[in-house]
């Protein structure tokens, strides 16, 4: 709210500069966001304006007097209300749901939504421009001055916090006000010349002819005060915050009035505001008050009494504030405090503080006036546990470390993607990844669904980096993906790790042959192997597989316990072209949860061998068929080698039709034999190798290459 | 010519030649010529027999002396030339040390996650365990259990992404408070880091995705003063003893009393600058004593237990730590950015 300094100081008896006041308010819970040197449009008036940011629980601070009261409590200073002649209202006619005088009849058809409605009729008013002092104040407070009549209602709203509305009396049927719920589909034209369609949940101010205002939000065009208005019915009412908010949100209409009603206006303040505006109108528009005020008020508006235990208050805050001081703090804020025994108070909550309902709320009030900066700092004593990460958090850190050690940079991307991303990546219509959780109101067309895979984000990053002429892209992300379950059920969140490499993978440097720099399938696979090794998981295997975005001949499924937990491969030509990538890209995506389940927390030590190993190399030639993979060959070798064969490692793959014959390939292995019982003799090893060779011949038709 | 004179002449010639030799090969040739099996000196020995009997001892002595002296000279010259040769070799191997080194390719930690990890470490040291909760949440854990009245203006500040009326993307990590307390009796001492979402339009200082670190401590006799003390230790660990933590009243439905947390502006040191809007402080999060409604909602005895909670944004800390001025960079995947940290 914009608070002009000179206006505020009319109520606050304190001698301090705007900057000092701003500091006090900020530290007292009413943040001053900005201090503006204000000059009126005509240049004749200057003031300092404090722009306050009022928290949503403190509707009472949305007025000059409310701000003055709070400032006074913080400063230990005096403040005062403006002089208001309540006598102007005569002896108000009152009732619980209905009351009338000879000018108006007020009927509360929905006392829950409108528990109080006070009205006053004035006549023989002269509408003109407001006097300068009033116009300048409104302007400084950020409201455009229009004409004295409406300006006075706005002025009182800013001064006291009570929104007011004026109806042109002659446009109301019989001066009959009915506060009722709208009927379904009921329509009205509001002041801003918009037709509004209302429903049963919306509250209307109506006359016998139809709606005259949307309660607490905006008046109707049909009963609007104009330059020709001479007679008005002034409304000063109390509306239920929730009802007003629902309507405002639903019809998308917001005003200074409903902003205040949503934050709860003092139900005790309706008559005071009415008297204040009547006085101002007499002063600025002339005219007369016709009859007395009418005040319809539901009976349950009695103030709340809340107990406060002094010891409890200090125990919550960690302070030793004396009882007397607590009493002074609360009294300064406008609470009535009575002693109830030596260590307890009964506190009566004023109508302007509906946010205070419980003892803990009073504790906060005490703390605010006492000053947060005056509360000591201590360290919570009892330590009952050591701080630690969960097992999975530790494993996630280990995974991140392993991927960085492989030269990949950690990246973070948005969790939201769009269907188009999956189109670009070539996912078929029935792909499980297409079943994404949609956002009801996305902020952009690119971010409409919660992602089911991390790969689109990485491809977008590759695209971005290429545009920036970054030649080597090496990225990984570890983040959740989201798989919907039933309607209104929370989705399954799966932790995935994914990576993309493109362009030179090894250290970018000079004088190294280019072909040694390029990544290939085996590099990205090597990274996966390194990650899995870092987690201490064994028994992962790889099988040729297919994926909509990956090269059909260079794609592997990562298998753990007969279940696919991930995919590795080269980006297909089509998708590479779709993303306009100049270089081939290699990717993997893995589910981390299954790996984490089998991860070992600590590596188990294996005794170092006491006897040296025997090393042999063999090379075999076999048919180059899809079944005859290095993996299959290795398995046959391991079977034949028995317990003495401790390791098999491929060291050469060779294909040459001239030397080997058409459709043949040669694979060469290092074999490592050892036994804990002793050193193997040459004859023993020769026998083992012979057994392996014969097994290979039998199983795969592989011939030893001499 | 006398034998001795001849000797002196030979010795002189040899000495001159040795000293003049410029490489090891020449030197070796000279050694063979003078001291070799068929060298000049060896031949001189043979001539001693032809000298008169009385002259032989002297001639022998002179010859030995010359031989020894030349051997020594050879050794000296040889080591000098070897050293010289070694020097030449090293010189030939000299490289341009100003060419760039060949660095092993090592990946970099994301600055946001690195900052978060550092924050987590501080609280681990203070005995907090790390808790987690889902990013996609229900209305109950996000608002109802956190004491948000259904139609309250406080909801405006959350600006939540909804999936349906009951399912939404969490707008703060405070949801983890409820999930943890529902499973666990006091004492509860947790931090909950994680991704949150708000319907912000993305620009240099706003993003719809952000990271938060939540803290919660519920036990007997936990005071507002304890909250202050804990966050001061945290701030001092992050930024040093001179960093002041400013607490001022604020409003959050799930804490009472509530406090905004602000730290001395790291850029101006509290003097006031553009970054801190001349206030000398930067707001980093919210905190307060857990509202009794929240504790009662998870079945805790609100007379027996009190607690504090806080939530701080991680982006702010990361931006201050590294001088990053555009929040979008965190989510850009830009290698030029990521490799700087």
Boltz contact constraints between the chains, C-beta under 6 A:
constraints:
  - contact:
      token1: [A, 27]
      token2: [B, 248]
      max_distance: 6.0
  - contact:
      token1: [A, 29]
      token2: [B, 249]
      max_distance: 6.0
  - contact:
      token1: [A, 55]
      token2: [B, 251]
      max_distance: 6.0
  - contact:
      token1: [A, 56]
      token2: [B, 153]
      max_distance: 6.0
  - contact:
      token1: [A, 56]
      token2: [B, 154]
      max_distance: 6.0
  - contact:
      token1: [A, 57]
      token2: [B, 251]
      max_distance: 6.0
  - contact:
      token1: [A, 242]
      token2: [B, 151]
      max_distance: 6.0
  - contact:
      token1: [A, 245]
      token2: [B, 151]
      max_distance: 6.0
  - contact:
      token1: [A, 246]
      token2: [B, 151]
      max_distance: 6.0
  - contact:
      token1: [A, 262]
      token2: [B, 153]
      max_distance: 6.0
  - contact:
      token1: [A, 316]
      token2: [B, 306]
      max_distance: 6.0
  - contact:
      token1: [A, 317]
      token2: [B, 224]
      max_distance: 6.0
  - contact:
      token1: [A, 318]
      token2: [B, 223]
      max_distance: 6.0
  - contact:
      token1: [A, 318]
      token2: [B, 224]
      max_distance: 6.0
  - contact:
      token1: [A, 318]
      token2: [B, 225]
      max_distance: 6.0
  - contact:
      token1: [A, 360]
      token2: [B, 256]
      max_distance: 6.0
  - contact:
      token1: [A, 360]
      token2: [B, 292]
      max_distance: 6.0
  - contact:
      token1: [A, 364]
      token2: [B, 256]
      max_distance: 6.0
  - contact:
      token1: [A, 364]
      token2: [B, 257]
      max_distance: 6.0
  - contact:
      token1: [A, 367]
      token2: [B, 257]
      max_distance: 6.0
  - contact:
      token1: [A, 368]
      token2: [B, 249]
      max_distance: 6.0
  - contact:
      token1: [A, 372]
      token2: [B, 247]
      max_distance: 6.0
  - contact:
      token1: [A, 372]
      token2: [B, 248]
      max_distance: 6.0
  - contact:
      token1: [A, 372]
      token2: [B, 259]
      max_distance: 6.0
  - contact:
      token1: [A, 375]
      token2: [B, 224]
      max_distance: 6.0
  - contact:
      token1: [A, 375]
      token2: [B, 225]
      max_distance: 6.0
  - contact:
      token1: [A, 376]
      token2: [B, 225]
      max_distance: 6.0
  - contact:
      token1: [A, 377]
      token2: [B, 228]
      max_distance: 6.0
  - contact:
      token1: [A, 377]
      token2: [B, 229]
      max_distance: 6.0
  - contact:
      token1: [A, 377]
      token2: [B, 232]
      max_distance: 6.0
  - contact:
      token1: [A, 378]
      token2: [B, 225]
      max_distance: 6.0
  - contact:
      token1: [A, 378]
      token2: [B, 226]
      max_distance: 6.0
  - contact:
      token1: [A, 378]
      token2: [B, 229]
      max_distance: 6.0
  - contact:
      token1: [A, 379]
      token2: [B, 229]
      max_distance: 6.0
  - contact:
      token1: [A, 380]
      token2: [B, 222]
      max_distance: 6.0
  - contact:
      token1: [A, 380]
      token2: [B, 226]
      max_distance: 6.0
  - contact:
      token1: [A, 383]
      token2: [B, 127]
      max_distance: 6.0
  - contact:
      token1: [A, 384]
      token2: [B, 187]
      max_distance: 6.0
  - contact:
      token1: [A, 385]
      token2: [B, 127]
      max_distance: 6.0
  - contact:
      token1: [A, 387]
      token2: [B, 124]
      max_distance: 6.0
  - contact:
      token1: [A, 387]
      token2: [B, 127]
      max_distance: 6.0
  - contact:
      token1: [A, 387]
      token2: [B, 128]
      max_distance: 6.0
  - contact:
      token1: [A, 387]
      token2: [B, 129]
      max_distance: 6.0
  - contact:
      token1: [A, 388]
      token2: [B, 129]
      max_distance: 6.0
  - contact:
      token1: [A, 389]
      token2: [B, 130]
      max_distance: 6.0
  - contact:
      token1: [A, 393]
      token2: [B, 130]
      max_distance: 6.0
  - contact:
      token1: [A, 404]
      token2: [B, 107]
      max_distance: 6.0
  - contact:
      token1: [A, 407]
      token2: [B, 105]
      max_distance: 6.0
  - contact:
      token1: [A, 407]
      token2: [B, 107]
      max_distance: 6.0
  - contact:
      token1: [A, 408]
      token2: [B, 107]
      max_distance: 6.0
  - contact:
      token1: [A, 409]
      token2: [B, 107]
      max_distance: 6.0
  - contact:
      token1: [A, 409]
      token2: [B, 108]
      max_distance: 6.0
  - contact:
      token1: [A, 409]
      token2: [B, 338]
      max_distance: 6.0
  - contact:
      token1: [A, 410]
      token2: [B, 109]
      max_distance: 6.0
  - contact:
      token1: [A, 410]
      token2: [B, 110]
      max_distance: 6.0
  - contact:
      token1: [A, 411]
      token2: [B, 333]
      max_distance: 6.0
  - contact:
      token1: [A, 412]
      token2: [B, 110]
      max_distance: 6.0
  - contact:
      token1: [A, 412]
      token2: [B, 331]
      max_distance: 6.0
  - contact:
      token1: [A, 413]
      token2: [B, 331]
      max_distance: 6.0
  - contact:
      token1: [A, 413]
      token2: [B, 333]
      max_distance: 6.0
  - contact:
      token1: [A, 414]
      token2: [B, 209]
      max_distance: 6.0
  - contact:
      token1: [A, 414]
      token2: [B, 331]
      max_distance: 6.0
  - contact:
      token1: [A, 437]
      token2: [B, 163]
      max_distance: 6.0
  - contact:
      token1: [A, 439]
      token2: [B, 161]
      max_distance: 6.0
  - contact:
      token1: [A, 440]
      token2: [B, 162]
      max_distance: 6.0
  - contact:
      token1: [A, 443]
      token2: [B, 199]
      max_distance: 6.0
  - contact:
      token1: [A, 443]
      token2: [B, 208]
      max_distance: 6.0
  - contact:
      token1: [A, 461]
      token2: [B, 333]
      max_distance: 6.0
  - contact:
      token1: [A, 465]
      token2: [B, 335]
      max_distance: 6.0
  - contact:
      token1: [A, 470]
      token2: [B, 335]
      max_distance: 6.0
  - contact:
      token1: [A, 473]
      token2: [B, 335]
      max_distance: 6.0
  - contact:
      token1: [A, 480]
      token2: [B, 135]
      max_distance: 6.0
  - contact:
      token1: [A, 488]
      token2: [B, 164]
      max_distance: 6.0
  - contact:
      token1: [A, 488]
      token2: [B, 166]
      max_distance: 6.0
  - contact:
      token1: [A, 490]
      token2: [B, 134]
      max_distance: 6.0
  - contact:
      token1: [A, 490]
      token2: [B, 136]
      max_distance: 6.0
  - contact:
      token1: [A, 491]
      token2: [B, 136]
      max_distance: 6.0
  - contact:
      token1: [A, 493]
      token2: [B, 134]
      max_distance: 6.0
  - contact:
      token1: [A, 507]
      token2: [B, 102]
      max_distance: 6.0
  - contact:
      token1: [A, 507]
      token2: [B, 103]
      max_distance: 6.0
  - contact:
      token1: [A, 507]
      token2: [B, 105]
      max_distance: 6.0
  - contact:
      token1: [A, 509]
      token2: [B, 102]
      max_distance: 6.0
